[in-house]
Amino acid sequence: MSPQPPVVVLGSASPARLRVLRAAGLDPRVMVSHVDEDAVVAELGPDTAPSTVVTRLAEAKADAVARMLVDSTDVPPDAVVIGCDSMLLLDGRLSGKPHTADVARAHWRSVRGRSAELMTGHCVLRVSAGSVTARARESSSTVVRFSDADDATIDAYVASAEPLEVAGGFTLDGLGGWLIDGIDGDPSSVIGIGLPLVRRLLGEVGVAVADLWSTG
């Protein structure tokens, strides 16, 4: 009898990331890290490389979820925890979630008709017998080409509230998809979790992605 595959735990509240994993054959348990992202970024300092920032945020989230998992009454004997964080790099500056309509509107007026890099940090932890036994982390970068949207379209998009709580103030798989002229890179990474990169990171912690596919 073959051993049971590890339980997959997604350390994110993002419904988009959950949809990507489910569409790709996984049925993860969701646990939200509640990491103070601003505090992590402040601790890193302003001169930290953008790729390091997003990777460290992903790792902080994965570590927090791993601690929660180990402390829970329902800790599985073998699990993989996936943490992610995305930010948009434009003119050398990283931006995350706008949170307010004014910030989202100003952001869109600065990116329209231009290209920027959507950077996503990933961290995968193997949790076995109540402790972290392996970790792998890396970031991915995808160029996003924004349409030259007029003010009325931007105002309508901001009024939908969709861009307020997503990295870079846009989605690829929602209303924002109408305003993206194209991308150069991995589409799943732009949505928030890069499947090719996660596959490689799973391999680094000793897990074959095919063993995690739910075929039932």
Summary of the structure (lengths in Angstrom):
residues: 216
radius of gyration: 17.7
end to end distance: 18.1
largest distance: 61.5
contacts: 701
relative contact order: 0.18
helix: 42%
strand: 26%
